[in-house]
Amino acid sequence: MGAHRASMPIIESKNICKNFVKTRFNFGDVFHPDKEIKEAVKDLAVSIEEGEFIGFLGPNGAGKTTFLKILSGIIHPTSGEAKVLGYVPWERKYNYLRQISIVMGQKNQLWWDLPAIDSFKMLKEVYGISNLRYKKNLELLIDTMDMGSIVNNRLRSMSLGERMKCELAASLLHDPKVIFLDEPTIGLDVISAKAIRSFLSKINKEKKTTMILTSHYMGDIEELCKRVIIINSGMKIYDGGLSVLRDKYAPEKCINITLSSVDEKKKFASLKCKKNIFNNVGTISAKKDEIGKLAQDVFSLFSPDNITITEQEIEEIITKIFESKSEIIG
């Protein structure tokens, strides 16, 4: 369970449900279609403080994007309550909308045929940003994401990574207090994804912007989020720290050793522990309180250049939770 938080939450929801009705028309009887109700979100409750960077995880179809759309005011819930910055999101009041942003990795908010800088100028007017604030924020965003060479280009001529930088810059021009990020690094190369993670981390720390992130890339979650909320079939099954999740579902660490000779393989075989060899790499698995002693033995036998110590990937941990059909644990 997540740590106790004494201050007032900036985002809070209670018993949020969202149902979608799927209609199938019967051949020969169009006046009596079959209706199927899909529960996308079920009794979802969250409480998030100012400045938190929350990872929102779950398999495809779990309800993550639906919940973000509810909190950002794009869709109404079927039932339940929510407050973000003191506002009911789906009432879509102007003073609320000007304090939030949503970035969706698979959708553009900027104009496809315009240079990015022209889209920024239009957003300046939409949000009523003062000249001084606009200039200051734009310079910061261009400098932080190294965008000086691309802001005068049309969006259609940019690479995916360049477009994503511009989308993020557009979402932060008006200094939102809350930003919803739905797969912001999807399809990006390693370098572009790393640059965007660094940028988001900087903004979160320096401006105390509250961020909720959905991502299938565990690198995003591990680098940016101390706390994660996991949902499955629209229901919350975990809400707490990444470290707690690791301790509960991944109590072991792995020592990996590159074995480049028959002699090294014999040394590896002599170790008294749980181990295996695959493609000339020896792997030792041990509980975290045992790894120190084993590491001493390993470093006494093998070159440090050939040794790495790793923890289980978060993606594997989450898969393990779903496969075990865990009860709600957060």
MIKOLNU-54522 format. One line per field, with one value per residue (C-alpha): residue number from 1; chain; residue in one letter; x, y, z. Coordinates in Angstrom, 1 decimal. Example, Ala and Ser with C-alpha at 12.3 -4.5 7.8 and 13.67 -1.06 7.14 Angstrom:
2
num = [1_2]
chaine = [A_A]
residu = [A_S]
u = [12.3_13.7]
v = [-4.5_-1.1]
w = [7.8_7.1]
# end
This chain:
330
num = [1_2_3_4_5_6_7_8_9_10_11_12_13_14_15_16_17_18_19_20_21_22_23_24_25_26_27_28_29_30_31_32_33_34_35_36_37_38_39_40_41_42_43_44_45_46_47_48_49_50_51_52_53_54_55_56_57_58_59_60_61_62_63_64_65_66_67_68_69_70_71_72_73_74_75_76_77_78_79_80_81_82_83_84_85_86_87_88_89_90_91_92_93_94_95_96_97_98_99_100_101_102_103_104_105_106_107_108_109_110_111_112_113_114_115_116_117_118_119_120_121_122_123_124_125_126_127_128_129_130_131_132_133_134_135_136_137_138_139_140_141_142_143_144_145_146_147_148_149_150_151_152_153_154_155_156_157_158_159_160_161_162_163_164_165_166_167_168_169_170_171_172_173_174_175_176_177_178_179_180_181_182_183_184_185_186_187_188_189_190_191_192_193_194_195_196_197_198_199_200_201_202_203_204_205_206_207_208_209_210_211_212_213_214_215_216_217_218_219_220_221_222_223_224_225_226_227_228_229_230_231_232_233_234_235_236_237_238_239_240_241_242_243_244_245_246_247_248_249_250_251_252_253_254_255_256_257_258_259_260_261_262_263_264_265_266_267_268_269_270_271_272_273_274_275_276_277_278_279_280_281_282_283_284_285_286_287_288_289_290_291_292_293_294_295_296_297_298_299_300_301_302_303_304_305_306_307_308_309_310_311_312_313_314_315_316_317_318_319_320_321_322_323_324_325_326_327_328_329_330]
chaine = [A_A_A_A_A_A_A_A_A_A_A_A_A_A_A_A_A_A_A_A_A_A_A_A_A_A_A_A_A_A_A_A_A_A_A_A_A_A_A_A_A_A_A_A_A_A_A_A_A_A_A_A_A_A_A_A_A_A_A_A_A_A_A_A_A_A_A_A_A_A_A_A_A_A_A_A_A_A_A_A_A_A_A_A_A_A_A_A_A_A_A_A_A_A_A_A_A_A_A_A_A_A_A_A_A_A_A_A_A_A_A_A_A_A_A_A_A_A_A_A_A_A_A_A_A_A_A_A_A_A_A_A_A_A_A_A_A_A_A_A_A_A_A_A_A_A_A_A_A_A_A_A_A_A_A_A_A_A_A_A_A_A_A_A_A_A_A_A_A_A_A_A_A_A_A_A_A_A_A_A_A_A_A_A_A_A_A_A_A_A_A_A_A_A_A_A_A_A_A_A_A_A_A_A_A_A_A_A_A_A_A_A_A_A_A_A_A_A_A_A_A_A_A_A_A_A_A_A_A_A_A_A_A_A_A_A_A_A_A_A_A_A_A_A_A_A_A_A_A_A_A_A_A_A_A_A_A_A_A_A_A_A_A_A_A_A_A_A_A_A_A_A_A_A_A_A_A_A_A_A_A_A_A_A_A_A_A_A_A_A_A_A_A_A_A_A_A_A_A_A_A_A_A_A_A_A_A_A_A_A_A_A_A_A_A_A_A_A_A_A_A_A_A_A_A_A_A_A_A_A]
residu = [M_G_A_H_R_A_S_M_P_I_I_E_S_K_N_I_C_K_N_F_V_K_T_R_F_N_F_G_D_V_F_H_P_D_K_E_I_K_E_A_V_K_D_L_A_V_S_I_E_E_G_E_F_I_G_F_L_G_P_N_G_A_G_K_T_T_F_L_K_I_L_S_G_I_I_H_P_T_S_G_E_A_K_V_L_G_Y_V_P_W_E_R_K_Y_N_Y_L_R_Q_I_S_I_V_M_G_Q_K_N_Q_L_W_W_D_L_P_A_I_D_S_F_K_M_L_K_E_V_Y_G_I_S_N_L_R_Y_K_K_N_L_E_L_L_I_D_T_M_D_M_G_S_I_V_N_N_R_L_R_S_M_S_L_G_E_R_M_K_C_E_L_A_A_S_L_L_H_D_P_K_V_I_F_L_D_E_P_T_I_G_L_D_V_I_S_A_K_A_I_R_S_F_L_S_K_I_N_K_E_K_K_T_T_M_I_L_T_S_H_Y_M_G_D_I_E_E_L_C_K_R_V_I_I_I_N_S_G_M_K_I_Y_D_G_G_L_S_V_L_R_D_K_Y_A_P_E_K_C_I_N_I_T_L_S_S_V_D_E_K_K_K_F_A_S_L_K_C_K_K_N_I_F_N_N_V_G_T_I_S_A_K_K_D_E_I_G_K_L_A_Q_D_V_F_S_L_F_S_P_D_N_I_T_I_T_E_Q_E_I_E_E_I_I_T_K_I_F_E_S_K_S_E_I_I_G]
u = [0.0_1.2_2.8_0.5_0.1_-1.0_-1.4_-4.5_-4.6_-4.4_-6.2_-8.8_-11.4_-13.9_-15.9_-15.3_-16.9_-17.2_-19.3_-19.4_-22.4_-21.6_-24.6_-25.0_-27.8_-29.5_-30.1_-33.8_-34.6_-32.8_-35.3_-34.2_-30.4_-28.3_-26.5_-23.4_-22.0_-18.3_-17.0_-13.8_-13.3_-14.7_-14.8_-11.5_-10.2_-6.9_-5.4_-2.4_-0.5_1.0_4.4_4.0_5.0_2.8_3.2_-0.2_0.2_-1.8_-2.2_-3.9_-7.6_-7.1_-8.8_-5.7_-6.4_-10.2_-9.3_-6.9_-9.6_-12.1_-9.6_-8.8_-12.4_-12.5_-15.2_-17.8_-17.8_-20.9_-20.8_-18.5_-16.8_-13.5_-11.8_-8.7_-7.3_-10.7_-12.7_-14.9_-13.0_-15.9_-17.6_-14.7_-14.5_-12.1_-10.1_-9.7_-8.6_-6.0_-4.3_-3.9_-2.5_-2.8_-0.2_-1.1_1.7_-0.5_-2.3_-1.1_-2.5_-0.4_-1.3_0.2_0.9_2.1_5.6_5.7_6.4_3.2_1.2_2.9_1.9_-1.7_-1.7_-0.3_-3.5_-5.8_-4.4_-3.9_-0.2_1.5_4.3_6.9_5.8_5.5_9.1_10.5_8.8_9.5_13.2_13.4_11.6_13.7_16.9_16.0_15.0_17.5_14.7_16.2_16.8_13.3_10.7_10.5_9.8_6.3_5.1_4.7_8.4_9.6_10.7_8.6_11.0_11.0_7.2_7.0_9.4_7.1_4.0_5.5_6.6_3.1_1.6_3.8_3.8_1.0_2.7_0.0_-0.2_-1.2_-0.1_-1.5_1.0_-0.4_2.4_4.6_7.6_5.7_7.6_10.6_14.3_16.3_18.0_14.8_13.0_15.9_15.9_12.1_12.4_15.2_13.0_9.9_12.0_13.5_10.0_8.5_11.3_11.8_8.1_6.5_4.2_2.0_2.3_0.5_2.2_0.9_3.6_4.5_8.2_9.5_12.4_10.0_8.5_11.7_13.4_10.5_8.1_8.6_5.0_2.9_-0.8_-1.6_-5.0_-6.4_-9.9_-10.6_-9.8_-6.9_-4.8_-1.8_-1.0_2.4_6.1_8.2_10.6_7.8_6.6_10.1_10.4_7.1_7.3_11.0_12.8_15.8_18.7_20.7_24.5_25.4_28.9_30.4_32.2_34.9_36.7_36.3_38.2_35.8_32.8_34.4_34.8_31.2_30.1_31.9_29.7_27.2_24.1_21.1_22.6_22.4_24.4_23.0_25.0_28.2_26.6_26.3_23.4_23.1_19.8_19.7_17.7_18.8_20.1_22.3_23.6_26.5_28.2_27.8_29.1_32.3_32.8_32.1_34.4_37.2_36.9_36.1_37.1_34.8_34.5_32.6_30.1_26.8_24.3_20.7_17.2_14.1_12.5_9.4_7.5_8.2_7.1_3.8_3.3_3.8_1.1_-1.4_-0.6_-1.0_-4.5_-3.5_-6.1_-6.0_-2.8_-2.7]
v = [0.0_3.5_5.7_8.0_11.4_14.2_17.1_17.7_15.8_17.7_14.8_12.7_10.2_8.0_5.1_6.2_3.8_4.1_1.8_1.6_0.2_-1.9_-2.3_-5.2_-5.1_-8.4_-9.2_-8.8_-7.1_-3.7_-2.4_-4.7_-4.7_-6.6_-4.4_-5.4_-3.3_-3.2_-1.9_0.0_1.4_0.0_1.8_3.4_5.6_7.5_10.3_12.2_15.1_18.1_17.4_13.6_11.7_8.7_5.7_4.3_0.7_-2.1_-4.3_-3.1_-2.5_-2.2_1.2_3.5_5.9_5.9_7.0_9.7_11.0_11.2_13.2_15.5_16.2_14.6_12.1_11.8_8.8_6.6_7.2_8.3_11.5_13.2_16.5_17.8_21.2_21.5_21.2_18.5_17.7_16.9_20.2_21.6_25.0_27.4_28.0_24.2_23.6_26.3_24.6_21.1_19.5_16.1_14.6_11.5_9.8_8.6_11.9_15.4_18.5_20.8_21.8_19.4_22.0_24.8_25.5_24.5_28.1_29.3_26.7_27.9_31.5_30.4_28.5_31.6_33.4_30.5_30.3_34.1_33.8_37.1_38.1_38.0_34.6_33.2_34.3_32.9_29.6_29.2_29.9_27.4_24.7_25.2_25.2_22.2_20.0_21.4_22.4_25.6_24.0_22.5_25.0_26.8_23.5_22.3_19.4_17.1_17.4_16.4_13.0_11.3_12.3_16.0_16.0_14.6_17.3_20.0_18.4_18.4_22.0_23.0_21.3_23.2_26.7_27.8_26.3_23.7_22.4_18.9_17.1_13.7_11.7_8.8_6.9_10.0_7.9_5.4_4.6_6.8_5.7_5.2_8.6_10.6_8.7_9.4_13.1_13.3_11.5_13.9_16.8_15.6_14.9_18.4_20.1_17.9_18.8_22.4_23.5_20.9_19.9_16.9_14.2_11.0_8.7_5.7_3.7_0.3_1.1_0.2_2.5_5.5_4.2_3.2_6.5_8.9_7.3_6.4_5.5_3.3_2.5_-0.8_-1.5_-4.6_-5.0_-1.4_-2.2_-1.0_-3.9_-2.0_1.6_2.1_2.5_0.8_-0.5_-2.1_-3.8_-5.1_-6.4_-8.3_-9.7_-9.8_-10.6_-11.9_-10.3_-11.8_-11.9_-12.4_-13.5_-13.7_-17.0_-16.9_-20.1_-23.7_-22.9_-20.1_-22.5_-25.0_-22.2_-21.2_-24.8_-25.0_-22.2_-23.6_-21.7_-21.6_-21.0_-21.7_-21.1_-19.9_-18.7_-18.5_-16.3_-17.7_-16.4_-16.7_-15.9_-15.1_-13.3_-9.7_-10.5_-13.3_-11.4_-9.7_-12.9_-14.5_-11.3_-11.6_-15.1_-14.2_-11.2_-13.4_-15.8_-13.6_-10.3_-7.4_-6.4_-9.6_-9.2_-7.4_-7.4_-6.8_-6.8_-8.3_-6.0_-4.2_-5.5_-9.1_-8.3_-6.9_-9.9_-12.1_-10.1_-10.6_-14.3_-14.9_-13.1_-11.2_-9.5_-5.8_-5.1_-1.3]
w = [0.0_-0.8_1.9_3.9_2.4_4.7_2.3_0.2_-3.1_-6.4_-8.2_-6.5_-7.8_-6.1_-7.6_-11.2_-13.6_-17.4_-19.5_-23.3_-25.2_-28.2_-30.6_-33.0_-35.6_-36.4_-40.0_-40.7_-37.4_-37.3_-34.8_-32.0_-32.0_-29.5_-26.9_-25.1_-22.2_-21.8_-18.4_-19.3_-15.8_-12.5_-9.2_-9.8_-6.9_-6.9_-4.8_-6.2_-4.6_-6.3_-8.0_-8.1_-11.2_-11.4_-13.7_-14.8_-16.0_-17.3_-20.4_-23.6_-22.9_-19.2_-19.1_-18.7_-21.6_-20.7_-17.2_-18.4_-20.8_-17.8_-15.6_-18.5_-19.2_-22.7_-21.7_-19.0_-16.6_-16.3_-12.5_-9.7_-8.7_-9.5_-8.7_-10.4_-9.1_-7.4_-10.6_-12.0_-15.2_-17.5_-16.8_-18.9_-17.3_-19.0_-15.8_-15.5_-19.1_-19.0_-16.1_-17.6_-20.7_-22.3_-24.7_-26.7_-28.5_-31.3_-31.9_-33.0_-31.4_-33.6_-37.1_-39.7_-42.5_-40.3_-38.9_-35.2_-34.2_-35.8_-33.9_-30.7_-31.4_-31.9_-28.6_-27.0_-27.9_-27.0_-23.5_-23.1_-22.3_-21.8_-24.2_-21.4_-20.1_-23.7_-24.6_-21.3_-21.6_-25.3_-24.8_-22.0_-24.0_-27.1_-25.2_-23.0_-25.9_-28.5_-30.8_-32.3_-35.7_-36.1_-34.8_-38.1_-40.0_-40.9_-38.7_-41.7_-42.6_-39.1_-37.8_-35.2_-32.4_-33.6_-33.7_-30.2_-28.9_-30.4_-29.0_-25.5_-25.9_-27.0_-24.0_-21.6_-23.0_-20.6_-17.5_-16.8_-13.2_-14.3_-17.5_-18.7_-20.8_-22.8_-24.4_-25.2_-26.3_-28.5_-31.7_-30.8_-31.2_-28.0_-28.2_-28.7_-25.9_-23.5_-24.4_-23.7_-20.4_-19.3_-20.3_-18.4_-15.3_-15.4_-15.7_-13.0_-10.5_-11.4_-11.8_-9.6_-12.4_-11.5_-14.2_-14.9_-17.4_-19.3_-21.1_-22.3_-22.1_-18.7_-19.2_-19.0_-15.7_-14.0_-14.8_-14.1_-11.5_-7.9_-7.5_-9.9_-10.2_-12.0_-13.3_-15.0_-16.6_-15.4_-11.7_-9.6_-8.4_-7.1_-5.9_-4.3_-4.8_-7.5_-4.8_-2.8_-6.0_-6.7_-3.1_-3.2_-6.7_-7.6_-4.4_-6.4_-8.2_-11.0_-11.5_-15.2_-16.1_-19.7_-19.8_-22.5_-21.9_-20.8_-17.6_-16.7_-17.3_-14.9_-12.3_-12.8_-12.4_-9.0_-7.5_-5.0_-5.9_-8.3_-11.7_-15.5_-18.7_-22.0_-25.0_-22.9_-20.3_-16.8_-14.7_-10.9_-9.2_-5.5_-2.9_-2.3_1.2_-0.2_-3.3_-1.4_-0.4_-3.8_-5.5_-3.4_-4.6_-8.2_-8.3_-6.8_-9.7_-12.8_-14.3_-13.2_-16.8_-17.5_-14.6_-14.4_-11.5_-12.5_-11.1_-12.8_-15.3_-14.1_-17.2_-16.1_-12.5_-13.8_-16.1_-13.0_-11.1_-13.9_-14.3_-10.6_-10.7_-7.6_-5.4_-5.0_-3.1_-3.1]
# end
